[in-house]
Amino acid sequence: MASPLKSLVIDDNRYQKSFQLFLERSSEHQCMQDFIRNTLPDILASIGDGKSHLNVIGVGSGAGEIDLEMLSQLRMKHPGVTVDNEVVEPSSTQLHHYKVLVSKKPNLDYIKFTWNNMTSSEFQEQWKVKKMTKKADFIHMIQMLYYVKDPGATIDFFQSLLNKNGKLLIILVSGNSGWGKLWKTYRSQLCNTEISQCVTTGDMKSFLDSKGVSYQSYELPSQMDITECFTEGDEKGELLLDFLTEVLDFSNTASPELKAGVLELLQHPDCSVESNGKVTFNNNLGVIVIDPLT
């Protein structure tokens, strides 16, 4: 039976609000930045084959902060290169923020930005219709595979676009995170069947292993303060619950049993640590770096 609950993604305004609150309450961007500054440079060093021009595709780039951080590391590893950067982002609000960020950043004249206000599947469709033959040296898909119908097919497509020595970078929540436990327990009640939504790096590794695809993987420790979720009627707590469950107005639309079960699980040691009156959710991320098809 299809879930009567509505997906948070259908209300972009509320989604952006809950997402911003999630970023404030979690160490998500911090742990990504640590990875980008400390580990990614060695990965980027191996791409490009000494070429003076590199093609990059960002799929689900959001407001661009993480993209520009990665492009800056790419520039440090390959000084003097020019970059063709395809940005794929379905939210016009986020794309606007990205463009504003670019307009304020100095020294980006080595990058040509191509803005694609569309979903990754629309981008794939367009690529095929235009019979594009361009290959990419670096493709990244950060926290976006939840929003596609078939994550495996999406990975296959973008992997097929990689140049020799290219890299496809995927970041998702870790299979060992609180999200993994929440989804394993309540997948059928919470998850939108139109998109994959409840997918972790654990699922993606199983998929890649079954196909014999070579990849490297990393775990990024991250946490999130979800204390407000347990105060009935707290506006921020309700926004965070929407984000955690990916359900629009979860507090008021979920059955009392489902709501009680989710709140109990969120407090369980499998998902969170309670200390000094605070509930800290395990928001660990996983990174997968995929090589080109051989």
N, C-alpha and C positions, 0 to 999 in steps of 0.2 A: 504494500500500500504506500502511495506517495505521501511524504511528510506534509501535513497541513501548514507547517511553519514556512514563513517566507525568508528567502535568503537575504542577508544584509547587503549583498552587492547590488540589489535592485534599487536601493536608495543611496545614490552616490553621496549626497550631502551628509547623511548619518554615517555612512561608511567612512568618509574622510574625517569626520569628527572623532569617531571611535578609534580610527587608525592613529590620528595625532595624539590622542590620549595614551594609546598603547606605546607609542614612541617615547612619550614623557615618562611613563611608568616602567619601561623596560630598558635593559642594556643592549637591545638589539643592534642599533646603529653603531654603538661603541665596539661591540665584539666584531662586527663586520669590518669596521675601520681598522681594528687591530690586525685582522687577517689580511686586509688589503695592503697595509703598510709593511707587515712582517713576513708574510708567506707568499702573497701573490706576485711580488717582484721576481722571484725565482721562476715562477711558472711562466710569467710574461717574457722572461729573458730568452726562452727557447722558441718563441714564435717569430715569424717574419723572414727567416732566412737571409737576413741582411738587406732586405728591400728598403727602399726609401719611402714607400707608401704602404699603409696598412688599412685594411678594411675591418671595421668593428660593427657588430650589431648588438644593441641592447633591447632585450625583449621584456616588456613590462617595467620600463625604466622609472616610473613614478615621477617624482619632482626633480630627479637628476643629481642629488647630492652625492650618492654612492657612485653613480656613473662618472662624474667629474673627478672623484677621488681615484677611480681606477684608471681613467685616461691620464691623470697626472703621473701615476706610477708607470704607465706604459711609456710616457714621454721620457721619464728618467732613465728607463732601461734602453730606450731607442731614441736617443737625442737626435734631433734633425729630421725625424720622419714627419710626413704629413698623414693625416688620418681622415678617412671617410667614415663618419659615424651615423649609422641608421638607427633612429630611435623609434621603437614601437611601443605605444602607450594608448590604451583605450579611453582613459579618463582625460577629457579636454581640460579639466581643472588642473590636474597634475602636469599635463603637457605645458600649460600656460606658465605654471610655477617654474618648470624646467627652463623655458625660454627666457623668463625674467632672470633666473640665476645665471644663465649664459651671458646675457646682456651686461651683467654687473661684474663678471669675472674678467680680469685682464689676461692677456697672453693666450687667448684660445684661437688665434688666427690660423694656427696650423691644422685646425679641425674644421671639416665641412660637415655641418649637421643636416641630415635629411629627416624631417618630421613626419611620422606616420601615425596619425590619430586613429588607431584601429586595434583590434584584437590580434593575437598572434595567429589565429586561424585565418583571419581576413588577410593578414600579411602573407601567409603561406599561399593562399589562393591567388593573390595578386602576383606573387613571385612566379608561380607556375603559369598563369595566364600570359604574363609578359615574357615567358621563356628565358628568365634571367640566367646568365651563366657565371655571374660574378661569384667569387669565393671569398670567404671571410677568414681573417687571421685570428680573431678573438670574438666569441659570442658569449654573452652572459644573460642568464635568466635567474633573476633574484626574486625569491618569494612570489613566483607567478604561476607555477605549474598547478596550483590549486584551481585556477580559473579556466582550465582547458578541459575539453571533453575527454581527450585521450593523451595523458602525459607521455606514454611510451612513443606514440606516433609523432608527437611534437618533438621529442628528443631525437628520434630518427631523422626527421626532416632537417632540423638545424645542424645535426652532426654531418649530414650529407653536404652542407654548405661549407664545411671547413676546408681550408687550404691545407696542403702538406705542412706539418708542424703547427697547424692551428690548434686552438683549445676552446672547448665549450665548458663554461663555468656555470654550475647550478647551485643555488643555495635554497634550502628548504628547512622546515623544522626537522630536528633529528627524530629518528624512530624511538630514541630513548628519552624524549622530552615529555613534559606533562601533556602536550598536545597529542602525542602518540597514544598515551593512555586514554585520554578523553575520547579520541576518535575510535580507538579499538572498542571501547565500551558502548558508545552512543552513535556510532556511524549511521546506523539505519534510521535513527530518529532525527539526527541533526543535519545530515549531509544532503545537499542539493544534488539530485541525480543528473541534472543537466551538465554539471561540471564535476571534475574529480574531487575538488575541495579537500577531502580528508586524506592527503597524501604526504608521506614523509620520505626522508632520504632512505629509510629502511626499505620502503616499497620500491624506490627507484633502483637501489642496489640489487634487489632480487630480480628486477626486470633486466638490468644490464648483465648480471651474472648468467641469467637464462639464455642470453644472446651471445655470451662470450665477448662482450665489449670491454676493452681495457680502460680503466679509470683509476684516479687516486681519490682518496676521501679523507676528510678532516672533520673533527668535532669542534664546535665553537661554544664554550660555556656562556650561557646568558640567563638572566632571570628577570622577573617581572613582579612588581608589587600589585597584588590583586585584593588587598585588604578591604577596599571599599565595596567589593562584590557582595560582602556578607552583611552589609547594612541595608535592610529592606528600604526601598524607595530612594536610595542614594543615586543621584543623577549620574555621577561619574561611574559608580559601581555598575549601573545598568548599561552604560555605554561599553564598559570593559566586558561585561557578560555578553553583549551583542558581538563584540570582536572575538571573544574566546569561542563562542558557539557558532559564529558566522550566521546568526539568526537575527532578523530584524525584530526589535522590541521583544527579545527573548523573555524577559521578566514577566511581561503581561500576556504573551501569546502561548507560552509553553504550558503544558498541563502541570498541575501542582506536583504530580509524581516525578515528571521529568525534571522540573526545576529543582526539586529537593535532591534528586539523584545526582544531578550535575554539580550542585553546590557541595554535596557531600564528597564527591570524587575530587573536586578542585581542592578540598582541604586535606585530602588523603596524602600520606607520605609518598605515594607513588607519583603524585603531581606537584606537591608543594612542601615547603618547610615552614612551620609556624615558630616564631620567636619574637619575644617582646611585644606581643599584640599585633605583629605584622604577619601576613600570609604571603610568602614569596614563591611564585610559580616557576617551575623549571621550564625555561624558554629556550633550551639549548638548540642550536642550529647545526645543520650538517652541510658540508660542502662536498660536491662531487665535481671533479675535473676530468672531462672526457677527451680522448684523443680522436683524430680523424679516422674515418673508415679506411681500412687498408685494402 
